[in-house]
Amino acid sequence: MAYNQAFYPMGKTFVLAGNVNIQSANISADSPCSQYLFVSHEPSTTPPVYVRISATSGANAAVPTSGTPGYGVPIRPQESIVLSGPQSSTSANVFISFITSTGSHTITVTPGEGI
């Protein structure tokens, strides 16, 4: 169920530490929800991290390059963004893969609902 209010956390916050190699994390929530709050606390000089949400493992994020599309939504430095995805709960994991184009980048993700 989507809420038309500020984001309401419905699970633990996970720290995702990305680099130039594809990383993945299993995210679960305390109760069923289908939105995720991504927050980057990195300095503005850090490259974005690209994230991809999937109901199954193996759907990897990829950095887009000139002439080659990639998979994933960029989470820019010092940005907060809410993305919708598959439903997460105590009995259903959601898989998030992430990668950076250079260096490393840490973001947090919290399952929940809202805008």
N, CA, C and O atoms as a GROMACS GRO file, in nm:
protein
  460
    1MET      N    1   0.084  -0.117   0.000
    1MET     CA    2   0.000   0.000   0.000
    1MET      C    3   0.089   0.124   0.000
    1MET      O    4   0.180   0.134   0.082
    2ALA      N    5   0.064   0.215  -0.088
    2ALA     CA    6   0.141   0.340  -0.094
    2ALA      C    7   0.074   0.446  -0.008
    2ALA      O    8  -0.048   0.457  -0.005
    3TYR      N    9   0.155   0.522   0.060
    3TYR     CA   10   0.106   0.630   0.143
    3TYR      C   11   0.132   0.762   0.073
    3TYR      O   12   0.237   0.780   0.011
    4ASN      N   13   0.037   0.855   0.082
    4ASN     CA   14   0.056   0.989   0.026
    4ASN      C   15   0.099   1.083   0.137
    4ASN      O   16   0.035   1.185   0.162
    5GLN      N   17   0.208   1.047   0.203
    5GLN     CA   18   0.263   1.127   0.311
    5GLN      C   19   0.414   1.110   0.309
    5GLN      O   20   0.469   1.038   0.225
    6ALA      N   21   0.480   1.174   0.401
    6ALA     CA   22   0.626   1.162   0.408
    6ALA      C   23   0.665   1.016   0.426
    6ALA      O   24   0.585   0.935   0.474
    7PHE      N   25   0.785   0.982   0.387
    7PHE     CA   26   0.832   0.844   0.392
    7PHE      C   27   0.823   0.788   0.533
    7PHE      O   28   0.866   0.853   0.629
    8TYR      N   29   0.766   0.667   0.545
    8TYR     CA   30   0.749   0.600   0.672
    8TYR      C   31   0.834   0.474   0.672
    8TYR      O   32   0.803   0.380   0.599
    9PRO      N   33   0.941   0.468   0.752
    9PRO     CA   34   1.027   0.350   0.756
    9PRO      C   35   0.950   0.228   0.807
    9PRO      O   36   0.873   0.239   0.903
   10MET      N   37   0.972   0.113   0.743
   10MET     CA   38   0.904  -0.010   0.783
   10MET      C   39   1.004  -0.125   0.794
   10MET      O   40   0.970  -0.240   0.770
   11GLY      N   41   1.127  -0.092   0.831
   11GLY     CA   42   1.229  -0.195   0.846
   11GLY      C   43   1.363  -0.135   0.883
   11GLY      O   44   1.376  -0.013   0.901
   12LYS      N   45   1.461  -0.220   0.894
   12LYS     CA   46   1.596  -0.178   0.930
   12LYS      C   47   1.661  -0.102   0.815
   12LYS      O   48   1.626  -0.121   0.699
   13THR      N   49   1.757  -0.016   0.848
   13THR     CA   50   1.836   0.056   0.749
   13THR      C   51   1.961  -0.026   0.719
   13THR      O   52   2.030  -0.072   0.810
   14PHE      N   53   1.990  -0.044   0.591
   14PHE     CA   54   2.105  -0.122   0.546
   14PHE      C   55   2.208  -0.027   0.485
   14PHE      O   56   2.171   0.068   0.416
   15VAL      N   57   2.336  -0.052   0.510
   15VAL     CA   58   2.444   0.025   0.451
   15VAL      C   59   2.497  -0.053   0.332
   15VAL      O   60   2.534  -0.169   0.345
   16LEU      N   61   2.500   0.012   0.215
   16LEU     CA   62   2.550  -0.049   0.093
   16LEU      C   63   2.680   0.020   0.055
   16LEU      O   64   2.680   0.140   0.025
   17ALA      N   65   2.788  -0.053   0.055
   17ALA     CA   66   2.920   0.001   0.019
   17ALA      C   67   2.955  -0.048  -0.120
   17ALA      O   68   2.991  -0.164  -0.139
   18GLY      N   69   2.944   0.041  -0.218
   18GLY     CA   70   2.967   0.004  -0.357
   18GLY      C   71   3.106   0.042  -0.405
   18GLY      O   72   3.170   0.132  -0.352
   19ASN      N   73   3.150  -0.030  -0.508
   19ASN     CA   74   3.273   0.005  -0.577
   19ASN      C   75   3.259  -0.038  -0.723
   19ASN      O   76   3.146  -0.058  -0.770
   20VAL      N   77   3.368  -0.051  -0.796
   20VAL     CA   78   3.361  -0.080  -0.940
   20VAL      C   79   3.323  -0.225  -0.968
   20VAL      O   80   3.302  -0.261  -1.084
   21ASN      N   81   3.314  -0.308  -0.866
   21ASN     CA   82   3.266  -0.446  -0.882
   21ASN      C   83   3.121  -0.453  -0.838
   21ASN      O   84   3.082  -0.386  -0.742
   22ILE      N   85   3.041  -0.532  -0.906
   22ILE     CA   86   2.900  -0.543  -0.872
   22ILE      C   87   2.886  -0.601  -0.731
   22ILE      O   88   2.944  -0.705  -0.700
   23GLN      N   89   2.810  -0.533  -0.649
   23GLN     CA   90   2.778  -0.577  -0.514
   23GLN      C   91   2.628  -0.603  -0.508
   23GLN      O   92   2.552  -0.550  -0.589
   24SER      N   93   2.585  -0.684  -0.413
   24SER     CA   94   2.442  -0.703  -0.396
   24SER      C   95   2.409  -0.721  -0.250
   24SER      O   96   2.495  -0.758  -0.169
   25ALA      N   97   2.283  -0.693  -0.215
   25ALA     CA   98   2.236  -0.705  -0.078
   25ALA      C   99   2.094  -0.757  -0.080
   25ALA      O  100   2.016  -0.726  -0.170
   26ASN      N  101   2.060  -0.836   0.021
   26ASN     CA  102   1.922  -0.882   0.040
   26ASN      C  103   1.858  -0.790   0.143
   26ASN      O  104   1.908  -0.776   0.254
   27ILE      N  105   1.747  -0.728   0.105
   27ILE     CA  106   1.678  -0.634   0.192
   27ILE      C  107   1.546  -0.697   0.235
   27ILE      O  108   1.474  -0.752   0.152
   28SER      N  109   1.514  -0.688   0.362
   28SER     CA  110   1.384  -0.734   0.410
   28SER      C  111   1.323  -0.623   0.494
   28SER      O  112   1.393  -0.534   0.541
   29ALA      N  113   1.193  -0.629   0.512
   29ALA     CA  114   1.121  -0.528   0.589
   29ALA      C  115   1.046  -0.595   0.704
   29ALA      O  116   1.022  -0.716   0.702
   30ASP      N  117   1.009  -0.516   0.804
   30ASP     CA  118   0.934  -0.569   0.918
   30ASP      C  119   0.790  -0.601   0.882
   30ASP      O  120   0.730  -0.690   0.943
   31SER      N  121   0.734  -0.531   0.786
   31SER     CA  122   0.599  -0.557   0.737
   31SER      C  123   0.598  -0.529   0.587
   31SER      O  124   0.686  -0.458   0.539
   32PRO      N  125   0.502  -0.582   0.513
   32PRO     CA  126   0.505  -0.567   0.366
   32PRO      C  127   0.511  -0.421   0.322
   32PRO      O  128   0.433  -0.338   0.368
   33CYS      N  129   0.603  -0.391   0.231
   33CYS     CA  130   0.615  -0.258   0.172
   33CYS      C  131   0.684  -0.271   0.038
   33CYS      O  132   0.746  -0.373   0.010
   34SER      N  133   0.674  -0.168  -0.044
   34SER     CA  134   0.732  -0.177  -0.178
   34SER      C  135   0.804  -0.049  -0.222
   34SER      O  136   0.818  -0.023  -0.341
   35GLN      N  137   0.848   0.030  -0.125
   35GLN     CA  138   0.927   0.147  -0.158
   35GLN      C  139   1.053   0.148  -0.073
   35GLN      O  140   1.058   0.090   0.035
   36TYR      N  141   1.156   0.215  -0.125
   36TYR     CA  142   1.287   0.213  -0.060
   36TYR      C  143   1.346   0.352  -0.064
   36TYR      O  144   1.350   0.417  -0.169
   37LEU      N  145   1.392   0.399   0.051
   37LEU     CA  146   1.456   0.530   0.062
   37LEU      C  147   1.607   0.510   0.053
   37LEU      O  148   1.667   0.445   0.138
   38PHE      N  149   1.667   0.567  -0.051
   38PHE     CA  150   1.812   0.565  -0.069
   38PHE      C  151   1.867   0.700  -0.029
   38PHE      O  152   1.815   0.803  -0.070
   39VAL      N  153   1.972   0.700   0.051
   39VAL     CA  154   2.034   0.823   0.096
   39VAL      C  155   2.185   0.811   0.077
   39VAL      O  156   2.246   0.711   0.116
   40SER      N  157   2.245   0.913   0.016
   40SER     CA  158   2.390   0.919  -0.001
   40SER      C  159   2.444   1.029   0.087
   40SER      O  160   2.396   1.143   0.083
   41HIS      N  161   2.544   0.997   0.167
   41HIS     CA  162   2.608   1.096   0.252
   41HIS      C  163   2.748   1.130   0.199
   41HIS      O  164   2.828   1.192   0.269
   42GLU      N  165   2.776   1.089   0.077
   42GLU     CA  166   2.909   1.109   0.019
   42GLU      C  167   2.931   1.256  -0.019
   42GLU      O  168   2.834   1.328  -0.046
   43PRO      N  169   3.057   1.300  -0.022
   43PRO     CA  170   3.085   1.437  -0.067
   43PRO      C  171   3.049   1.455  -0.214
   43PRO      O  172   3.043   1.358  -0.290
   44SER      N  173   3.025   1.578  -0.252
   44SER     CA  174   2.977   1.607  -0.388
   44SER      C  175   3.075   1.567  -0.497
   44SER      O  176   3.037   1.563  -0.614
   45THR      N  177   3.200   1.539  -0.464
   45THR     CA  178   3.299   1.502  -0.565
   45THR      C  179   3.300   1.351  -0.594
   45THR      O  180   3.373   1.307  -0.683
   46THR      N  181   3.222   1.273  -0.522
   46THR     CA  182   3.217   1.128  -0.540
   46THR      C  183   3.126   1.094  -0.658
   46THR      O  184   3.025   1.162  -0.677
   47PRO      N  185   3.159   0.993  -0.737
   47PRO     CA  186   3.070   0.955  -0.848
   47PRO      C  187   2.941   0.893  -0.793
   47PRO      O  188   2.938   0.848  -0.679
   48PRO      N  189   2.835   0.890  -0.873
   48PRO     CA  190   2.712   0.827  -0.826
   48PRO      C  191   2.728   0.676  -0.815
   48PRO      O  192   2.819   0.617  -0.873
   49VAL      N  193   2.638   0.614  -0.741
   49VAL     CA  194   2.628   0.469  -0.738
   49VAL      C  195   2.500   0.434  -0.814
   49VAL      O  196   2.398   0.501  -0.798
   50TYR      N  197   2.506   0.330  -0.894
   50TYR     CA  198   2.390   0.287  -0.972
   50TYR      C  199   2.327   0.168  -0.901
   50TYR      O  200   2.396   0.071  -0.870
   51VAL      N  201   2.196   0.174  -0.875
   51VAL     CA  202   2.128   0.067  -0.803
   51VAL      C  203   2.017   0.008  -0.890
   51VAL      O  204   1.956   0.077  -0.971
   52ARG      N  205   1.994  -0.120  -0.871
   52ARG     CA  206   1.888  -0.191  -0.941
   52ARG      C  207   1.816  -0.278  -0.840
   52ARG      O  208   1.879  -0.354  -0.766
   53ILE      N  209   1.683  -0.267  -0.835
   53ILE     CA  210   1.600  -0.343  -0.742
   53ILE      C  211   1.534  -0.458  -0.819
   53ILE      O  212   1.485  -0.438  -0.931
   54SER      N  213   1.534  -0.578  -0.759
   54SER     CA  214   1.476  -0.694  -0.826
   54SER      C  215   1.416  -0.789  -0.723
   54SER      O  216   1.459  -0.792  -0.608
   55ALA      N  217   1.316  -0.865  -0.766
   55ALA     CA  218   1.256  -0.967  -0.680
   55ALA      C  219   1.342  -1.093  -0.676
   55ALA      O  220   1.322  -1.179  -0.590
   56THR      N  221   1.436  -1.106  -0.769
   56THR     CA  222   1.522  -1.225  -0.774
   56THR      C  223   1.668  -1.182  -0.779
   56THR      O  224   1.699  -1.069  -0.819
   57SER      N  225   1.756  -1.270  -0.738
   57SER     CA  226   1.899  -1.239  -0.745
   57SER      C  227   1.947  -1.251  -0.890
   57SER      O  228   1.882  -1.315  -0.972
   58GLY      N  229   2.059  -1.191  -0.919
   58GLY     CA  230   2.118  -1.201  -1.052
   58GLY      C  231   2.080  -1.089  -1.148
   58GLY      O  232   2.135  -1.083  -1.258
   59ALA      N  233   1.990  -1.000  -1.109
   59ALA     CA  234   1.957  -0.884  -1.193
   59ALA      C  235   2.053  -0.773  -1.155
   59ALA      O  236   2.021  -0.689  -1.070
   60ASN      N  237   2.170  -0.771  -1.217
   60ASN     CA  238   2.276  -0.682  -1.175
   60ASN      C  239   2.269  -0.543  -1.235
   60ASN      O  240   2.230  -0.525  -1.350
   61ALA      N  241   2.308  -0.446  -1.154
   61ALA     CA  242   2.323  -0.309  -1.201
   61ALA      C  243   2.444  -0.303  -1.293
   61ALA      O  244   2.537  -0.383  -1.281
   62ALA      N  245   2.443  -0.207  -1.384
   62ALA     CA  246   2.557  -0.185  -1.474
   62ALA      C  247   2.571  -0.036  -1.498
   62ALA      O  248   2.471   0.035  -1.515
   63VAL      N  249   2.693   0.011  -1.500
   63VAL     CA  250   2.720   0.153  -1.524
   63VAL      C  251   2.701   0.184  -1.672
   63VAL      O  252   2.762   0.117  -1.756
   64PRO      N  253   2.619   0.283  -1.706
   64PRO     CA  254   2.606   0.320  -1.846
   64PRO      C  255   2.731   0.395  -1.893
   64PRO      O  256   2.791   0.472  -1.818
   65THR      N  257   2.768   0.372  -2.016
   65THR     CA  258   2.880   0.445  -2.077
   65THR      C  259   2.833   0.500  -2.211
   65THR      O  260   2.725   0.465  -2.258
   66SER      N  261   2.912   0.583  -2.271
   66SER     CA  262   2.877   0.643  -2.399
   66SER      C  263   2.850   0.532  -2.502
   66SER      O  264   2.939   0.453  -2.533
   67GLY      N  265   2.729   0.528  -2.553
   67GLY     CA  266   2.692   0.429  -2.653
   67GLY      C  267   2.647   0.295  -2.597
   67GLY      O  268   2.600   0.210  -2.672
   68THR      N  269   2.661   0.275  -2.467
   68THR     CA  270   2.620   0.149  -2.405
   68THR      C  271   2.531   0.177  -2.285
   68THR      O  272   2.577   0.231  -2.185
   69PRO      N  273   2.403   0.143  -2.295
   69PRO     CA  274   2.315   0.166  -2.180
   69PRO      C  275   2.350   0.074  -2.065
   69PRO      O  276   2.407  -0.033  -2.086
   70GLY      N  277   2.316   0.115  -1.946
   70GLY     CA  278   2.338   0.033  -1.827
   70GLY      C  279   2.207   0.012  -1.755
   70GLY      O  280   2.105   0.072  -1.789
   71TYR      N  281   2.209  -0.073  -1.656
   71TYR     CA  282   2.092  -0.096  -1.573
   71TYR      C  283   2.115  -0.031  -1.437
   71TYR      O  284   2.220  -0.048  -1.376
   72GLY      N  285   2.017   0.042  -1.390
   72GLY     CA  286   2.026   0.101  -1.258
   72GLY      C  287   1.992   0.248  -1.258
   72GLY      O  288   2.003   0.318  -1.359
   73VAL      N  289   1.950   0.293  -1.142
   73VAL     CA  290   1.916   0.433  -1.120
   73VAL      C  291   2.033   0.497  -1.047
   73VAL      O  292   2.079   0.443  -0.946
   74PRO      N  293   2.084   0.612  -1.095
   74PRO     CA  294   2.196   0.675  -1.024
   74PRO      C  295   2.150   0.741  -0.895
   74PRO      O  296   2.052   0.815  -0.893
   75ILE      N  297   2.222   0.712  -0.788
   75ILE     CA  298   2.202   0.782  -0.662
   75ILE      C  299   2.322   0.874  -0.649
   75ILE      O  300   2.434   0.830  -0.623
   76ARG      N  301   2.297   1.001  -0.666
   76ARG     CA  302   2.405   1.099  -0.669
   76ARG      C  303   2.452   1.134  -0.528
   76ARG      O  304   2.378   1.113  -0.432
   77PRO      N  305   2.573   1.187  -0.515
   77PRO     CA  306   2.622   1.228  -0.384
   77PRO      C  307   2.529   1.329  -0.319
   77PRO      O  308   2.475   1.417  -0.386
   78GLN      N  309   2.510   1.316  -0.190
   78GLN     CA  310   2.427   1.406  -0.110
   78GLN      C  311   2.282   1.409  -0.157
   78GLN      O  312   2.216   1.512  -0.147
   79GLU      N  313   2.232   1.297  -0.208
   79GLU     CA  314   2.095   1.289  -0.259
   79GLU      C  315   2.015   1.188  -0.178
   79GLU      O  316   2.069   1.088  -0.129
   80SER      N  317   1.885   1.215  -0.163
   80SER     CA  318   1.789   1.121  -0.107
   80SER      C  319   1.683   1.097  -0.212
   80SER      O  320   1.634   1.192  -0.274
   81ILE      N  321   1.646   0.970  -0.234
   81ILE     CA  322   1.550   0.936  -0.337
   81ILE      C  323   1.469   0.815  -0.291
   81ILE      O  324   1.523   0.722  -0.232
   82VAL      N  325   1.338   0.818  -0.318
   82VAL     CA  326   1.251   0.704  -0.288
   82VAL      C  327   1.220   0.634  -0.420
   82VAL      O  328   1.172   0.697  -0.515
   83LEU      N  329   1.247   0.503  -0.425
   83LEU     CA  330   1.218   0.422  -0.544
   83LEU      C  331   1.117   0.314  -0.508
   83LEU      O  332   1.120   0.258  -0.399
   84SER      N  333   1.027   0.286  -0.600
   84SER     CA  334   0.934   0.175  -0.584
   84SER      C  335   0.994   0.050  -0.645
   84SER      O  336   1.070   0.058  -0.742
   85GLY      N  337   0.961  -0.065  -0.588
   85GLY     CA  338   1.013  -0.191  -0.638
   85GLY      C  339   0.928  -0.306  -0.590
   85GLY      O  340   0.815  -0.284  -0.545
   86PRO      N  341   0.978  -0.428  -0.600
   86PRO     CA  342   0.903  -0.544  -0.554
   86PRO      C  343   0.877  -0.536  -0.404
   86PRO      O  344   0.950  -0.470  -0.330
   87GLN      N  345   0.772  -0.604  -0.360
   87GLN     CA  346   0.736  -0.599  -0.218
   87GLN      C  347   0.835  -0.677  -0.132
   87GLN      O  348   0.874  -0.789  -0.164
   88SER      N  349   0.873  -0.615  -0.024
   88SER     CA  350   0.964  -0.673   0.074
   88SER      C  351   0.888  -0.697   0.203
   88SER      O  352   0.798  -0.620   0.238
   89SER      N  353   0.922  -0.803   0.275
   89SER     CA  354   0.860  -0.831   0.404
   89SER      C  355   0.951  -0.925   0.482
   89SER      O  356   1.062  -0.955   0.438
   90THR      N  357   0.904  -0.971   0.597
   90THR     CA  358   0.984  -1.065   0.676
   90THR      C  359   0.999  -1.199   0.606
   90THR      O  360   1.090  -1.275   0.638
   91SER      N  361   0.910  -1.228   0.510
   91SER     CA  362   0.918  -1.356   0.439
   91SER      C  363   0.957  -1.340   0.292
   91SER      O  364   0.961  -1.439   0.219
   92ALA      N  365   0.985  -1.218   0.248
   92ALA     CA  366   1.022  -1.194   0.107
   92ALA      C  367   1.137  -1.095   0.101
   92ALA      O  368   1.121  -0.977   0.133
   93ASN      N  369   1.253  -1.143   0.058
   93ASN     CA  370   1.368  -1.055   0.038
   93ASN      C  371   1.357  -0.983  -0.095
   93ASN      O  372   1.299  -1.034  -0.190
   94VAL      N  373   1.413  -0.864  -0.100
   94VAL     CA  374   1.430  -0.791  -0.224
   94VAL      C  375   1.580  -0.778  -0.246
   94VAL      O  376   1.655  -0.754  -0.151
   95PHE      N  377   1.622  -0.795  -0.369
   95PHE     CA  378   1.764  -0.793  -0.400
   95PHE      C  379   1.800  -0.658  -0.462
   95PHE      O  380   1.735  -0.613  -0.556
   96ILE      N  381   1.902  -0.596  -0.408
   96ILE     CA  382   1.950  -0.469  -0.461
   96ILE      C  383   2.094  -0.489  -0.504
   96ILE      O  384   2.179  -0.527  -0.423
   97SER      N  385   2.121  -0.464  -0.632
   97SER     CA  386   2.259  -0.468  -0.679
   97SER      C  387   2.303  -0.325  -0.703
   97SER      O  388   2.222  -0.238  -0.732
   98PHE      N  389   2.434  -0.302  -0.690
   98PHE     CA  390   2.484  -0.165  -0.700
   98PHE      C  391   2.629  -0.167  -0.744
   98PHE      O  392   2.702  -0.262  -0.719
   99ILE      N  393   2.669  -0.058  -0.810
   99ILE     CA  394   2.804  -0.046  -0.865
   99ILE      C  395   2.834   0.102  -0.886
   99ILE      O  396   2.744   0.183  -0.903
  100THR      N  397   2.963   0.137  -0.884
  100THR     CA  398   3.007   0.273  -0.915
  100THR      C  399   3.095   0.270  -1.040
  100THR      O  400   3.146   0.164  -1.078
  101SER      N  401   3.112   0.385  -1.103
  101SER     CA  402   3.198   0.391  -1.221
  101SER      C  403   3.345   0.400  -1.182
  101SER      O  404   3.430   0.345  -1.251
  102THR      N  405   3.375   0.468  -1.072
  102THR     CA  406   3.511   0.476  -1.020
  102THR      C  407   3.505   0.488  -0.868
  102THR      O  408   3.405   0.534  -0.812
  103GLY      N  409   3.610   0.447  -0.804
  103GLY     CA  410   3.618   0.464  -0.659
  103GLY      C  411   3.514   0.385  -0.583
  103GLY      O  412   3.465   0.281  -0.628
  104SER      N  413   3.481   0.436  -0.467
  104SER     CA  414   3.380   0.371  -0.383
  104SER      C  415   3.277   0.473  -0.338
  104SER      O  416   3.300   0.594  -0.344
  105HIS      N  417   3.165   0.423  -0.294
  105HIS     CA  418   3.053   0.510  -0.258
  105HIS      C  419   2.964   0.432  -0.163
  105HIS      O  420   2.928   0.318  -0.191
  106THR      N  421   2.927   0.491  -0.053
  106THR     CA  422   2.840   0.426   0.045
  106THR      C  423   2.706   0.498   0.049
  106THR      O  424   2.699   0.620   0.059
  107ILE      N  425   2.598   0.418   0.042
  107ILE     CA  426   2.463   0.472   0.056
  107ILE      C  427   2.389   0.388   0.160
  107ILE      O  428   2.433   0.278   0.194
  108THR      N  429   2.280   0.440   0.209
  108THR     CA  430   2.194   0.362   0.298
  108THR      C  431   2.060   0.342   0.228
  108THR      O  432   2.019   0.423   0.146
  109VAL      N  433   1.993   0.231   0.262
  109VAL     CA  434   1.861   0.203   0.207
  109VAL      C  435   1.772   0.155   0.320
  109VAL      O  436   1.811   0.072   0.402
  110THR      N  437   1.650   0.210   0.323
  110THR     CA  438   1.551   0.175   0.424
  110THR      C  439   1.422   0.138   0.354
  110THR      O  440   1.370   0.219   0.277
  111PRO      N  441   1.366   0.017   0.378
  111PRO     CA  442   1.236  -0.016   0.320
  111PRO      C  443   1.125   0.060   0.393
  111PRO      O  444   1.136   0.088   0.512
  112GLY      N  445   1.020   0.092   0.320
  112GLY     CA  446   0.908   0.164   0.380
  112GLY      C  447   0.806   0.204   0.275
  112GLY      O  448   0.800   0.145   0.168
  113GLU      N  449   0.728   0.305   0.306
  113GLU     CA  450   0.625   0.358   0.216
  113GLU      C  451   0.618   0.508   0.231
  113GLU      O  452   0.651   0.562   0.337
  114GLY      N  453   0.575   0.577   0.127
  114GLY     CA  454   0.556   0.721   0.132
  114GLY      C  455   0.615   0.791   0.013
  114GLY      O  456   0.648   0.728  -0.088
  115ILE      N  457   0.628   0.923   0.024
  115ILE     CA  458   0.679   1.002  -0.088
  115ILE      C  459   0.805   1.076  -0.047
  115ILE      O  460   0.863   1.148  -0.129
   0.00000   0.00000   0.00000
